[in-house]
Amino acid sequence: MTRFDVDFFVIGGGSGGVRAARVAAEYGAKVAIAESSRWGGTCVIRGCVPKKLMVYASEVSRMMEDARGSGWDVDGTFDWPTFIAKKDVEIARLSKAYLDRLRKAGADIYDARAKLVDEHTLEIGGKTVTAAHILVATGSTPRRPAGVWISSDEAFEMKALPKRILITGGGYIAVEFAHIFAGFGSEVTLAARGERVLRGFDSDVRDEVQAGLGKHGIAFHHGVVTTARTETGVEAVIGDKRYDFDLAMAAIGRDPNTIGIGLAEAGVKLDDAGAVVVDTYSRSNVPHIFAVGDVTARVALTPVAIREGHAVADTLFGDRPTEVLHHLIPTAVFSQPAAACVGMSEAMACEKGHDIKIFRARFRPMRYSLAGRDEMCLIKMIVEKPSDRVLGLHIVGPDAPEIVQSAAIAITMGATKTDFDRTFALHPTTAEELVLMR
């Protein structure tokens, strides 16, 4: 590898790329990494982290409503510019932390766009660098339909909170932002092509989250949406009806960032959606070029990108060839209340031919007993009859992601329903239902 300038060049300073670069450098490899925007990528700058800060802030309105039911004299107003300013400070801190870790590990830093010239050569700001191994970790970008729309990227930078907002889409991002804006006091309309949100999730979870939209004051419509700009905002036609909004936001998916970075020049194969085609080691058809994260369109979750990036560094420089198998990945939708799951849905288990038994609990959480909130918690467990193994767990309710993360450890280890049954309950909690369902 001495004929190359570096052992490992990473294109993209998001979660997967930074992890791969840092670990490779710690193994002793000569590493360079380039980022054309801000360090931290989608997750830190315009994704999971600022979105979760928005969730926390928007939930306060619900907490104040519940507090009044418990005897508190609570009142308050929300100031959007104050929130945005504090959010920006935290994001800047995290972005700097990513960069500091890379520098501490000894990686060469390029604050510029990198483009492949051939399979071993990159161009960065008029300079060329050769690399023995290359990692593409350029992430994805929001899909934008025709019409007048912002995306989730712009939602984090708005100067003012819209009074009336239309959100189109039925996935994670659309549902989460619908609850966020409703919590901040906006009048929210969510429009999706399907009759229910969260396609691909367990049917009971979809029903529970769908019901929660109305209880949170979110108007739901399904059908094709078109938009046009007006003097006062946005005019939208949903189905055959016309509506007026201050702002329209599209959350209809994301596309891999593979355009204009020289992948064709390097001979890297893309699929029909423009994603880099890779194997279980994240290796492309060009043996020394790898790709991780959203740019591969496998599982678009930050922890998955981090695991993939770490595995590439282990494989190349740690003398530990490491595959990443995308199964039993816990995931959460930060709706209000949140939904989370790990493993198979009921439909998936049936499609795969498993003989299953369903355990289900639906109840009002104790925290709402005084507040009187009309909101239920759902816990559903899919168990394979012959082996008694837990194939899937699905929860909608307060703290669902925290509960599922812990339970995912047991399920990943192959826990059975009997293992859950013989575990003592921690009372009174929502999570105790995991070990009480019969």
VEXDREN-2710 file (C-alpha; in Angstrom, 1 decimal):
% VEXDREN-2710
k/r/px/py/pz
1/MET/0.0/0.0/0.0
2/THR/3.1/2.3/0.1
3/ARG/2.4/3.5/-3.5
4/PHE/-0.7/5.2/-2.4
5/ASP/-1.0/8.5/-0.4
6/VAL/-3.3/6.9/2.2
7/ASP/-4.4/3.5/3.2
8/PHE/-8.0/4.5/3.6
9/PHE/-10.0/7.4/2.2
10/VAL/-13.6/8.0/3.5
11/ILE/-16.0/10.1/1.4
12/GLY/-18.6/11.5/3.9
13/GLY/-18.4/12.8/7.5
14/GLY/-21.6/11.3/8.8
15/SER/-22.0/8.6/11.5
16/GLY/-20.9/5.6/9.4
17/GLY/-18.0/7.4/7.7
18/VAL/-16.6/9.0/10.9
19/ARG/-16.8/5.7/12.8
20/ALA/-14.9/3.8/10.0
21/ALA/-12.2/6.5/9.7
22/ARG/-11.7/6.8/13.4
23/VAL/-11.4/3.0/14.0
24/ALA/-9.1/2.5/11.0
25/ALA/-6.8/5.3/12.2
26/GLU/-6.8/3.8/15.7
27/TYR/-5.7/0.5/14.1
28/GLY/-2.7/2.4/12.7
29/ALA/-3.9/3.0/9.1
30/LYS/-3.1/6.2/7.3
31/VAL/-6.6/7.7/7.0
32/ALA/-8.1/10.7/5.2
33/ILE/-11.8/11.8/5.3
34/ALA/-13.6/14.5/3.4
35/GLU/-16.9/16.2/4.2
36/SER/-18.4/18.9/1.9
37/SER/-21.0/20.1/4.5
38/ARG/-21.0/19.9/8.3
39/TRP/-19.4/17.1/10.2
40/GLY/-21.9/14.6/11.7
41/GLY/-23.9/14.1/8.6
42/THR/-27.7/13.6/8.4
43/CYS/-28.1/12.2/11.9
44/VAL/-26.3/15.0/13.8
45/ILE/-27.1/18.0/11.6
46/ARG/-30.5/17.4/10.0
47/GLY/-31.8/14.1/11.3
48/CYS/-32.1/12.0/14.4
49/VAL/-30.5/14.4/16.9
50/PRO/-32.2/17.7/16.1
51/LYS/-35.5/15.8/15.5
52/LYS/-35.3/14.2/19.0
53/LEU/-34.6/17.6/20.5
54/MET/-37.8/18.8/18.7
55/VAL/-39.7/15.8/20.1
56/TYR/-38.5/16.6/23.7
57/ALA/-39.5/20.2/23.3
58/SER/-42.9/19.6/21.7
59/GLU/-43.8/17.0/24.3
60/VAL/-43.8/19.7/27.0
61/SER/-47.3/20.8/25.9
62/ARG/-48.6/17.3/26.7
63/MET/-46.8/17.3/30.0
64/MET/-48.4/20.6/30.9
65/GLU/-51.9/19.3/30.0
66/ASP/-51.3/16.2/32.2
67/ALA/-49.8/18.3/35.0
68/ARG/-53.1/20.3/35.3
69/GLY/-54.9/17.0/35.8
70/SER/-52.6/16.2/38.7
71/GLY/-53.2/19.4/40.5
72/TRP/-50.5/21.6/39.1
73/ASP/-51.3/25.2/38.2
74/VAL/-49.3/25.3/34.9
75/ASP/-49.2/27.8/32.1
76/GLY/-46.7/28.8/29.6
77/THR/-45.9/30.0/26.1
78/PHE/-43.5/28.6/23.5
79/ASP/-40.9/30.7/21.7
80/TRP/-39.7/29.1/18.5
81/PRO/-36.6/31.3/18.0
82/THR/-35.3/30.5/21.5
83/PHE/-35.7/26.8/20.8
84/ILE/-33.9/27.0/17.4
85/ALA/-31.0/29.0/18.9
86/LYS/-30.5/26.5/21.7
87/LYS/-30.8/23.6/19.2
88/ASP/-28.2/25.1/17.0
89/VAL/-25.7/25.5/19.9
90/GLU/-26.1/21.8/20.8
91/ILE/-25.8/20.6/17.1
92/ALA/-22.6/22.7/16.7
93/ARG/-21.2/21.1/19.9
94/LEU/-21.8/17.6/18.6
95/SER/-20.5/18.4/15.1
96/LYS/-17.3/19.7/16.7
97/ALA/-17.0/16.6/18.8
98/TYR/-17.1/14.4/15.7
99/LEU/-14.3/16.4/14.2
100/ASP/-12.2/16.4/17.4
101/ARG/-12.4/12.6/17.6
102/LEU/-11.1/12.3/14.0
103/ARG/-8.2/14.6/14.7
104/LYS/-7.4/12.8/18.0
105/ALA/-7.3/9.5/16.1
106/GLY/-4.9/11.0/13.6
107/ALA/-7.0/11.2/10.4
108/ASP/-6.3/13.8/7.7
109/ILE/-9.3/16.1/7.5
110/TYR/-10.6/17.7/4.2
111/ASP/-13.5/20.2/4.5
112/ALA/-14.3/19.8/0.9
113/ARG/-16.2/17.7/-1.6
114/ALA/-14.3/14.6/-2.7
115/LYS/-14.9/13.0/-6.1
116/LEU/-13.5/9.7/-7.6
117/VAL/-11.4/10.2/-10.7
118/ASP/-10.6/6.5/-11.1
119/GLU/-10.8/3.5/-8.8
120/HIS/-7.9/4.6/-6.7
121/THR/-7.7/8.4/-7.1
122/LEU/-9.8/11.2/-5.6
123/GLU/-10.0/14.9/-6.3
124/ILE/-10.6/17.2/-3.4
125/GLY/-10.6/21.0/-4.0
126/GLY/-8.2/20.8/-7.0
127/LYS/-5.9/18.4/-5.2
128/THR/-5.6/14.6/-5.9
129/VAL/-5.1/11.9/-3.4
130/THR/-4.6/8.2/-4.0
131/ALA/-6.0/5.6/-1.7
132/ALA/-5.5/1.8/-1.3
133/HIS/-9.1/1.5/0.0
134/ILE/-12.0/3.8/-0.3
135/LEU/-15.3/4.0/1.6
136/VAL/-18.3/5.8/0.2
137/ALA/-20.5/7.1/3.1
138/THR/-22.3/10.0/1.5
139/GLY/-25.7/9.3/2.9
140/SER/-29.0/10.3/1.3
141/THR/-31.1/13.3/0.4
142/PRO/-34.8/14.0/0.9
143/ARG/-37.0/13.2/-2.1
144/ARG/-38.8/16.3/-3.4
145/PRO/-42.1/16.0/-5.3
146/ALA/-43.2/18.6/-7.8
147/GLY/-44.9/21.6/-6.2
148/VAL/-44.2/23.9/-3.3
149/TRP/-42.6/21.9/-0.6
150/ILE/-39.9/22.1/2.0
151/SER/-38.2/18.9/3.3
152/SER/-37.2/17.7/6.7
153/ASP/-33.8/19.4/6.1
154/GLU/-35.4/22.9/6.0
155/ALA/-37.8/22.1/8.8
156/PHE/-34.9/22.4/11.3
157/GLU/-33.9/25.8/10.1
158/MET/-37.3/27.7/9.8
159/LYS/-37.3/31.2/11.1
160/ALA/-40.9/31.0/12.3
161/LEU/-43.3/28.3/13.4
162/PRO/-46.1/27.8/10.8
163/LYS/-49.7/28.2/12.1
164/ARG/-51.0/25.7/9.5
165/ILE/-48.8/23.0/8.0
166/LEU/-49.4/20.2/5.5
167/ILE/-47.1/17.2/5.7
168/THR/-47.3/14.5/3.0
169/GLY/-46.0/11.0/3.6
170/GLY/-46.8/8.1/5.8
171/GLY/-43.5/6.9/7.2
172/TYR/-41.3/7.7/10.2
173/ILE/-40.4/11.3/9.3
174/ALA/-43.9/12.3/8.3
175/VAL/-45.5/10.9/11.5
176/GLU/-42.9/12.3/13.8
177/PHE/-43.0/15.8/12.4
178/ALA/-46.8/15.8/12.4
179/HIS/-46.7/15.2/16.2
180/ILE/-43.8/17.6/16.7
181/PHE/-45.6/20.5/15.0
182/ALA/-48.9/19.6/16.7
183/GLY/-47.1/19.7/20.1
184/PHE/-45.7/23.1/19.3
185/GLY/-49.2/24.4/18.6
186/SER/-49.4/24.3/14.8
187/GLU/-52.6/23.1/13.0
188/VAL/-51.3/20.0/11.3
189/THR/-52.7/18.0/8.4
190/LEU/-51.0/14.8/7.4
191/ALA/-51.7/13.4/3.9
192/ALA/-50.6/10.0/2.8
193/ARG/-51.2/7.8/-0.3
194/GLY/-52.3/4.9/1.9
195/GLU/-55.2/4.7/4.3
196/ARG/-52.9/4.0/7.2
197/VAL/-49.4/5.2/8.2
198/LEU/-46.2/3.2/8.8
199/ARG/-46.4/0.7/6.0
200/GLY/-44.2/-2.3/6.9
201/PHE/-44.9/-2.2/10.7
202/ASP/-47.1/-4.7/12.5
203/SER/-50.7/-4.1/11.8
204/ASP/-51.7/-3.5/15.4
205/VAL/-48.9/-0.9/15.7
206/ARG/-50.2/0.9/12.6
207/ASP/-53.7/0.9/14.0
208/GLU/-52.6/2.3/17.4
209/VAL/-50.4/5.1/15.8
210/GLN/-53.1/5.9/13.4
211/ALA/-55.6/6.4/16.2
212/GLY/-53.1/8.5/18.0
213/LEU/-53.0/11.1/15.2
214/GLY/-56.6/12.1/15.8
215/LYS/-56.1/12.2/19.6
216/HIS/-53.2/14.6/19.1
217/GLY/-55.3/16.9/16.9
218/ILE/-53.7/15.9/13.6
219/ALA/-56.1/15.8/10.6
220/PHE/-55.4/12.8/8.4
221/HIS/-56.2/12.4/4.7
222/HIS/-55.2/9.9/2.1
223/GLY/-54.9/10.5/-1.6
224/VAL/-52.8/12.3/-4.1
225/VAL/-51.6/15.8/-3.1
226/THR/-50.7/18.8/-5.4
227/THR/-49.6/22.2/-4.2
228/ALA/-49.2/25.7/-5.6
229/ARG/-47.9/28.9/-4.1
230/THR/-50.4/31.7/-3.1
231/GLU/-49.9/35.2/-1.8
232/THR/-50.4/34.0/1.8
233/GLY/-48.8/30.6/1.7
234/VAL/-49.7/27.3/0.0
235/GLU/-52.8/26.0/-1.7
236/ALA/-53.1/22.2/-1.7
237/VAL/-55.5/19.9/-3.4
238/ILE/-55.9/16.5/-1.6
239/GLY/-58.1/14.1/-3.5
240/ASP/-60.8/16.5/-4.8
241/LYS/-60.8/19.0/-2.0
242/ARG/-58.9/22.3/-1.7
243/TYR/-57.1/23.5/1.5
244/ASP/-54.9/26.5/2.5
245/PHE/-51.7/26.2/4.5
246/ASP/-48.9/28.5/5.5
247/LEU/-46.3/25.8/4.7
248/ALA/-46.1/22.4/3.0
249/MET/-43.5/19.7/3.9
250/ALA/-42.7/16.6/2.0
251/ALA/-41.6/13.5/3.8
252/ILE/-41.9/10.8/1.1
253/GLY/-38.5/9.1/1.4
254/ARG/-34.9/9.7/0.7
255/ASP/-32.5/8.9/-2.2
256/PRO/-28.9/7.8/-2.0
257/ASN/-26.3/10.5/-2.6
258/THR/-24.4/8.9/-5.5
259/ILE/-24.7/11.5/-8.2
260/GLY/-21.6/13.5/-9.2
261/ILE/-19.0/11.7/-7.0
262/GLY/-17.3/9.7/-9.7
263/LEU/-18.7/6.2/-9.0
264/ALA/-19.2/5.5/-12.7
265/GLU/-15.5/6.5/-13.4
266/ALA/-14.4/4.1/-10.7
267/GLY/-16.6/1.3/-12.1
268/VAL/-18.8/1.0/-9.0
269/LYS/-22.1/-0.7/-9.7
270/LEU/-25.4/1.0/-8.6
271/ASP/-28.9/-0.5/-8.4
272/ASP/-32.0/0.9/-10.1
273/ALA/-32.5/3.3/-7.2
274/GLY/-29.0/4.7/-7.5
275/ALA/-27.7/3.0/-4.4
276/VAL/-24.3/1.3/-4.2
277/VAL/-24.6/-2.5/-4.5
278/VAL/-22.6/-4.2/-1.7
279/ASP/-22.2/-7.6/0.0
280/THR/-22.4/-8.4/3.7
281/TYR/-18.9/-6.9/4.2
282/SER/-20.1/-3.7/2.6
283/ARG/-17.8/-4.3/-0.3
284/SER/-18.8/-3.1/-3.8
285/ASN/-18.1/-4.9/-7.1
286/VAL/-14.7/-3.0/-7.0
287/PRO/-12.9/-5.1/-4.4
288/HIS/-11.2/-2.2/-2.6
289/ILE/-14.2/0.2/-2.6
290/PHE/-16.7/-0.1/0.1
291/ALA/-20.0/1.7/1.0
292/VAL/-22.0/2.0/4.2
293/GLY/-25.1/3.7/5.5
294/ASP/-28.0/5.3/3.5
295/VAL/-26.0/5.4/0.3
296/THR/-26.4/1.6/0.1
297/ALA/-30.2/1.7/0.7
298/ARG/-30.1/-1.3/3.0
299/VAL/-31.3/-0.2/6.4
300/ALA/-31.4/3.6/6.8
301/LEU/-30.7/3.8/10.5
302/THR/-27.8/5.6/12.2
303/PRO/-26.8/2.6/14.4
304/VAL/-26.7/0.4/11.4
305/ALA/-24.4/2.8/9.5
306/ILE/-22.1/2.9/12.5
307/ARG/-22.0/-0.8/12.8
308/GLU/-21.3/-1.2/9.1
309/GLY/-18.5/1.4/9.2
310/HIS/-16.9/-0.2/12.2
311/ALA/-17.1/-3.6/10.5
312/VAL/-15.3/-2.2/7.4
313/ALA/-12.4/-0.9/9.6
314/ASP/-12.2/-4.2/11.4
315/THR/-12.2/-6.1/8.1
316/LEU/-9.5/-4.0/6.4
317/PHE/-7.2/-3.0/9.3
318/GLY/-8.1/-5.0/12.4
319/ASP/-7.4/-8.5/11.1
320/ARG/-11.1/-9.3/11.9
321/PRO/-13.2/-9.9/8.8
322/THR/-16.6/-8.8/10.0
323/GLU/-20.0/-9.3/8.2
324/VAL/-23.0/-7.2/9.1
325/LEU/-26.3/-9.2/9.0
326/HIS/-29.3/-7.0/9.0
327/HIS/-31.7/-8.8/11.3
328/LEU/-33.2/-8.2/14.7
329/ILE/-32.6/-4.5/14.4
330/PRO/-34.6/-2.5/17.0
331/THR/-36.3/0.6/15.6
332/ALA/-38.5/3.4/16.9
333/VAL/-40.9/6.0/15.6
334/PHE/-40.9/9.0/17.9
335/SER/-44.5/9.7/17.5
336/GLN/-46.4/10.8/20.7
337/PRO/-46.7/8.3/22.2
338/ALA/-43.8/6.5/20.6
339/ALA/-43.8/3.2/18.8
340/ALA/-40.9/0.7/18.8
341/CYS/-40.2/-2.8/17.7
342/VAL/-37.6/-5.5/17.2
343/GLY/-37.9/-8.7/15.2
344/MET/-40.8/-9.9/13.1
345/SER/-44.3/-8.6/12.7
346/GLU/-47.2/-11.0/12.9
347/ALA/-47.6/-10.8/9.1
348/MET/-43.9/-11.4/8.5
349/ALA/-43.8/-14.4/10.8
350/CYS/-46.8/-16.0/9.0
351/GLU/-45.2/-15.3/5.6
352/LYS/-42.1/-17.1/6.7
353/GLY/-44.1/-20.1/7.7
354/HIS/-43.7/-19.9/11.5
355/ASP/-46.3/-21.5/13.7
356/ILE/-46.9/-18.7/16.1
357/LYS/-48.8/-17.6/19.1
358/ILE/-49.7/-14.0/19.8
359/PHE/-49.6/-12.3/23.2
360/ARG/-51.1/-8.9/23.5
361/ALA/-51.8/-6.4/26.2
362/ARG/-53.6/-3.0/25.8
363/PHE/-54.2/-0.8/28.8
364/ARG/-54.1/2.8/29.9
365/PRO/-50.8/3.7/31.5
366/MET/-50.9/4.7/35.2
367/ARG/-49.4/8.1/34.4
368/TYR/-52.7/9.1/32.7
369/SER/-55.0/7.9/35.5
370/LEU/-55.2/11.4/37.1
371/ALA/-54.7/13.4/33.9
372/GLY/-57.5/11.5/32.2
373/ARG/-55.7/11.4/28.9
374/ASP/-57.5/9.1/26.4
375/GLU/-54.4/7.2/25.3
376/MET/-53.6/3.5/25.5
377/CYS/-50.4/1.4/25.6
378/LEU/-50.1/-1.6/23.3
379/ILE/-47.6/-4.4/23.9
380/LYS/-47.6/-7.3/21.4
381/MET/-45.3/-10.3/21.4
382/ILE/-44.9/-12.9/18.6
383/VAL/-43.8/-16.3/19.8
384/GLU/-42.9/-19.4/17.8
385/LYS/-44.9/-22.3/19.2
386/PRO/-42.5/-25.2/18.7
387/SER/-39.4/-23.5/20.2
388/ASP/-41.2/-20.9/22.5
389/ARG/-38.7/-18.4/21.0
390/VAL/-39.7/-14.7/20.9
391/LEU/-39.7/-13.7/17.2
392/GLY/-40.9/-10.1/17.6
393/LEU/-41.9/-7.5/20.1
394/HIS/-43.9/-4.4/19.3
395/ILE/-44.9/-1.5/21.7
396/VAL/-46.8/1.7/21.4
397/GLY/-46.8/3.9/24.5
398/PRO/-44.7/6.0/26.9
399/ASP/-41.0/5.0/26.9
400/ALA/-41.6/2.3/24.2
401/PRO/-38.1/2.9/22.6
402/GLU/-36.3/2.6/25.9
403/ILE/-38.2/-0.6/26.8
404/VAL/-37.7/-2.2/23.4
405/GLN/-33.9/-1.4/23.4
406/SER/-33.5/-3.4/26.7
407/ALA/-35.8/-6.3/25.6
408/ALA/-33.9/-6.5/22.2
409/ILE/-30.8/-7.8/24.1
410/ALA/-32.8/-10.7/25.4
411/ILE/-34.5/-11.4/22.0
412/THR/-31.2/-11.2/20.2
413/MET/-29.8/-13.8/22.6
414/GLY/-32.7/-16.1/21.7
415/ALA/-34.9/-15.6/24.7
416/THR/-38.1/-17.7/25.0
417/LYS/-41.5/-16.7/26.3
418/THR/-40.7/-18.9/29.3
419/ASP/-37.6/-16.8/30.0
420/PHE/-39.8/-13.7/30.0
421/ASP/-42.4/-15.4/32.2
422/ARG/-39.9/-16.5/34.9
423/THR/-38.6/-12.9/35.1
424/PHE/-39.9/-11.0/38.1
425/ALA/-42.0/-7.9/37.4
426/LEU/-40.9/-4.5/38.4
427/HIS/-44.1/-2.9/39.7
428/PRO/-45.6/-0.5/38.9
429/THR/-44.2/0.0/35.4
430/THR/-45.3/-0.2/31.8
431/ALA/-42.5/-2.7/31.1
432/GLU/-43.7/-5.2/33.6
433/GLU/-46.4/-6.3/31.1
434/LEU/-43.5/-7.9/29.2
435/VAL/-43.3/-10.6/31.8
436/LEU/-47.0/-10.8/32.8
437/MET/-48.7/-11.5/29.4
438/ARG/-50.5/-14.8/29.3
END
